[in-house]
């Protein structure tokens, strides 16, 4: 059935605009992911370059997932695969240094509460 009402016509126009915008974002995400994969597979260069390119691709995936261009789980899956490839090449990260004798580590709940307290203390945005 043809779209006849004004609201249906407006929604069709808005959908066409969204399609164009989403296509551009999806294309840039694909480009960044391909660049990251190539950087991870090609001849060894500096690992910082590989990490930077991979992190840039992850940023693009995060943005696309947040905007709804990609499904959030799809973005998470792609990020996970890139991170795994990077970890395989770079190697395992060094183990954290053990705590000094006599000093007790802060409890996990205190560590988790600190960022939450900082957010609560920040002024709320006005709408």
Secondary structure as GFF3:
##gff-version 3
##sequence-region A 1 127
A	DSSP	alpha_helix	6	41	.	.	.	ID=ss1
A	DSSP	alpha_helix	47	67	.	.	.	ID=ss2
A	DSSP	alpha_helix	72	90	.	.	.	ID=ss3
A	DSSP	alpha_helix	108	121	.	.	.	ID=ss4
###
